[in-house]
Amino acid sequence: MKVKQFTIILIAFLFLSGCGMTEDLMKARYTLNKARHSVQVAGDHPALNEHRLKNSAEICLRENDKQCLALAYELYGHLYRSNIIRAEQKHYEEKGFVEPNVTFENRFEHSAKHFEKAISFWDHAKDHKEISALYIQLSLSHHLIDDTEKECLALEKSLEYHFQAYPEDNMPADEIPMNFERFSDYILQLQSQAGCASKPE
C-alpha cells in the first residue's frame, strides 16, 4: 500500500477511535489484517506472515492491547496448520520457523497453544461469542494432533460459551454453518464426529 493510502486509513482509524490508539498500534492492526488475508488465500510465503505476526504481537504487547494480541495469536494458530506451511515443508525443515521451538513436526501442537493464548486475552465475562468460536478452532488443532480428549474438552467449552452468548440459542441464521438450524447443532455434530462421550442427562 502506498504511503498516502496508509495515511488516509490511519487518520480514519484515529478519528473513529477517538485518537485512543497510537500510530504503532494502528500499523500493527493493519499488518494483522494483511496477514489474515494472506493466510486465508495463501497469498504470501508463510515466513513473511510469521514476521508480520511476530512484529505485530510485540507492538500489541507493548501497547497492552489484549484484543490485538488475541487476533495475533489466533492468526498464528491458523497459520501453523495451513496448507501453505505443508507446501513449504522443505523450507521449514531446512531453515526452521521464526518462533523458537516450532518445527514442521510439532506445528499443530503450537497451533493449539496459540489458540489457547488467543482465548486467554478475551474477556471471559463478556466476549462469549468470540471465545466459543476459538474453542472450535482449538478443537480442530487437537484433532490434527489426534488428542481426542482435549478435542472433546474444547468442544464442550465452545458449547458452554455459546450458550452464555446466546442463552436462547438464537444466533443469527447468517452466522450459522449451512445445513444447521442452530449453532449448537453444529457443535454437537462436531462432538459426534470426534466420538465425544455424551454427558448424562
Backbone torsions as a table, in degrees:
resi	resn	phi	psi	omega
1	MET	NA	139.5	179.6
2	LYS	-70.0	156.2	-177.9
3	VAL	-59.1	-41.1	-178.6
4	LYS	-62.0	-43.2	179.9
5	GLN	-64.2	-43.4	180.0
6	PHE	-63.5	-40.1	-179.2
7	THR	-61.5	-41.1	178.7
8	ILE	-62.5	-44.9	179.1
9	ILE	-63.8	-42.2	-179.5
10	LEU	-61.3	-45.5	179.2
11	ILE	-61.5	-41.5	179.8
12	ALA	-63.3	-44.0	179.3
13	PHE	-62.9	-43.3	179.7
14	LEU	-63.2	-38.3	178.9
15	PHE	-65.4	-46.4	-177.8
16	LEU	-67.7	-30.2	-178.0
17	SER	-92.3	4.5	-178.6
18	GLY	65.9	33.9	-179.9
19	CYS	57.9	29.7	-179.0
20	GLY	-84.6	-7.2	-179.4
21	MET	-115.4	144.9	175.6
22	THR	-78.5	166.0	178.1
23	GLU	-63.7	-39.0	178.6
24	ASP	-60.4	-42.2	-179.0
25	LEU	-68.0	-37.8	175.8
26	MET	-61.3	-43.0	178.4
27	LYS	-63.9	-39.7	179.4
28	ALA	-63.1	-44.2	179.7
29	ARG	-65.9	-39.0	176.9
30	TYR	-62.5	-44.0	-179.9
31	THR	-64.1	-37.8	177.8
32	LEU	-64.7	-40.2	177.6
33	ASN	-64.9	-37.1	176.9
34	LYS	-65.2	-41.7	178.2
35	ALA	-65.4	-40.4	179.5
36	ARG	-58.2	-47.9	179.9
37	HIS	-61.9	-43.0	-178.1
38	SER	-63.9	-41.3	178.7
39	VAL	-65.0	-39.9	-177.8
40	GLN	-65.8	-39.0	-175.6
41	VAL	-105.4	3.7	-178.1
42	ALA	53.6	46.8	-173.5
43	GLY	-83.4	-36.0	-177.3
44	ASP	-117.6	163.5	175.1
45	HIS	-59.7	134.9	-176.1
46	PRO	-59.0	-27.6	178.3
47	ALA	-62.5	-34.2	177.4
48	LEU	-65.2	-41.6	178.0
49	ASN	-68.4	-32.0	174.8
50	GLU	-59.3	-45.8	179.6
51	HIS	-66.1	-39.4	177.1
52	ARG	-59.2	-45.9	-178.0
53	LEU	-68.2	-41.8	179.6
54	LYS	-60.6	-49.9	-177.5
55	ASN	-65.8	-40.8	179.7
56	SER	-66.6	-42.8	-179.7
57	ALA	-62.0	-37.1	178.5
58	GLU	-63.6	-39.8	177.9
59	ILE	-69.1	-44.0	179.1
60	CYS	-58.1	-40.3	-180.0
61	LEU	-67.9	-45.0	179.8
62	ARG	-61.9	-36.2	-179.0
63	GLU	-87.9	-2.0	179.6
64	ASN	55.9	42.9	177.6
65	ASP	-99.9	99.6	-173.8
66	LYS	-68.4	-36.8	178.7
67	GLN	-65.3	-39.1	176.6
68	CYS	-62.8	-42.8	177.6
69	LEU	-64.3	-40.3	178.5
70	ALA	-59.2	-43.3	179.1
71	LEU	-65.7	-42.3	-179.7
72	ALA	-60.3	-47.0	-178.3
73	TYR	-71.6	-32.1	174.7
74	GLU	-62.0	-43.4	-180.0
75	LEU	-66.7	-35.8	172.6
76	TYR	-57.5	-44.4	-179.4
77	GLY	-59.2	-43.8	178.7
78	HIS	-69.2	-41.9	-177.1
79	LEU	-60.7	-44.9	-173.8
80	TYR	-67.3	-19.4	177.8
81	ARG	-111.6	14.0	-178.1
82	SER	-77.4	157.3	179.5
83	ASN	-66.2	-29.3	-178.4
84	ILE	-66.6	-30.9	174.7
85	ILE	-65.6	-44.1	179.1
86	ARG	-62.1	-38.3	179.9
87	ALA	-66.7	-24.5	-179.5
88	GLU	-103.6	31.0	-177.4
89	GLN	-55.0	-44.4	-178.3
90	LYS	-60.9	-42.6	179.4
91	HIS	-59.3	-46.0	-175.5
92	TYR	-74.2	-31.5	176.1
93	GLU	-69.7	-29.1	-179.3
94	GLU	-87.4	-40.4	-172.0
95	LYS	-112.1	-15.1	179.1
96	GLY	78.2	-179.2	-179.7
97	PHE	-97.6	162.7	177.5
98	VAL	-65.1	-44.2	178.4
99	GLU	-72.8	135.6	177.3
100	PRO	-66.8	149.5	175.4
101	ASN	76.3	-4.1	176.6
102	VAL	-89.4	131.5	176.2
103	THR	-127.2	168.5	178.0
104	PHE	-60.9	-35.4	-176.9
105	GLU	-74.4	-33.6	-175.8
106	ASN	-105.5	15.8	-174.7
107	ARG	-63.2	-30.5	179.5
108	PHE	-69.7	-35.5	175.0
109	GLU	-61.5	-41.2	179.4
110	HIS	-72.7	-30.1	173.0
111	SER	-59.1	-47.4	179.4
112	ALA	-61.8	-43.4	-179.9
113	LYS	-60.0	-37.9	-178.8
114	HIS	-73.1	-35.6	174.6
115	PHE	-64.4	-37.4	176.3
116	GLU	-62.7	-41.0	177.3
117	LYS	-63.6	-43.2	179.5
118	ALA	-58.6	-43.7	178.9
119	ILE	-60.5	-39.5	-175.7
120	SER	-66.9	-22.3	-177.4
121	PHE	-89.9	-10.6	174.8
122	TRP	-82.1	155.4	179.3
123	ASP	-80.1	109.3	-174.7
124	HIS	-71.6	-6.9	177.5
125	ALA	-87.0	-16.8	-176.8
126	LYS	-144.0	-22.2	-175.6
127	ASP	-90.7	52.0	-172.2
128	HIS	-66.8	-39.6	-178.2
129	LYS	-62.6	-47.0	-179.3
130	GLU	-64.0	-40.5	-179.1
131	ILE	-67.6	-40.1	177.6
132	SER	-58.6	-45.1	-179.7
133	ALA	-64.6	-38.7	-179.6
134	LEU	-68.7	-33.5	177.4
135	TYR	-65.7	-31.3	174.6
136	ILE	-65.3	-44.4	177.9
137	GLN	-62.4	-39.6	177.0
138	LEU	-61.2	-40.6	179.7
139	SER	-62.5	-36.5	180.0
140	LEU	-66.9	-37.2	177.0
141	SER	-66.9	-41.3	177.1
142	HIS	-65.1	-32.5	176.6
143	HIS	-62.3	-41.5	179.5
144	LEU	-68.5	-26.9	176.8
145	ILE	-80.7	-13.8	-176.0
146	ASP	68.8	38.8	176.4
147	ASP	-109.1	85.9	-174.3
148	THR	-64.1	-36.5	-179.1
149	GLU	-60.4	-47.6	-179.8
150	LYS	-72.4	-32.1	176.0
151	GLU	-60.7	-46.2	-179.0
152	CYS	-68.7	-37.7	177.7
153	LEU	-62.5	-42.0	178.9
154	ALA	-64.1	-39.8	179.1
155	LEU	-67.7	-36.3	176.4
156	GLU	-62.8	-42.2	178.4
157	LYS	-67.3	-36.9	177.9
158	SER	-60.7	-44.9	179.3
159	LEU	-64.3	-40.3	179.3
160	GLU	-60.5	-48.2	-179.0
161	TYR	-72.2	-29.7	175.8
162	HIS	-60.0	-45.2	-179.0
163	PHE	-72.2	-22.8	172.5
164	GLN	-71.8	-34.5	178.4
165	ALA	-75.9	-38.3	-177.3
166	TYR	-132.8	80.6	-178.3
167	PRO	-56.2	-28.5	179.1
168	GLU	-94.7	7.4	-179.9
169	ASP	57.0	40.4	-173.6
170	ASN	-113.3	44.3	174.5
171	MET	-57.7	140.3	178.2
172	PRO	-53.4	139.8	-173.9
173	ALA	-59.4	-32.4	-177.4
174	ASP	-74.6	-6.0	177.4
175	GLU	-102.4	-2.3	-177.6
176	ILE	-96.7	135.6	178.3
177	PRO	-54.9	149.4	-178.8
178	MET	-57.8	149.2	177.1
179	ASN	74.9	10.5	176.8
180	PHE	-124.8	134.7	-180.0
181	GLU	-78.3	-36.8	-179.4
182	ARG	-131.6	152.3	-179.7
183	PHE	-65.6	-32.5	178.3
184	SER	-62.2	-33.5	177.6
185	ASP	-64.2	-36.5	178.1
186	TYR	-64.0	-45.5	179.4
187	ILE	-64.7	-41.5	178.7
188	LEU	-61.5	-35.6	177.2
189	GLN	-66.2	-41.3	176.8
190	LEU	-62.5	-40.1	177.9
191	GLN	-63.2	-41.1	179.0
192	SER	-64.9	-42.5	-180.0
193	GLN	-65.0	-33.0	-179.9
194	ALA	-79.5	-12.7	-178.0
195	GLY	78.9	28.7	179.6
196	CYS	-71.2	139.8	178.9
197	ALA	-72.9	135.8	178.7
198	SER	-74.3	142.9	176.4
199	LYS	-72.5	141.8	177.8
200	PRO	-64.9	143.3	179.8
201	GLU	-68.1	NA	NA
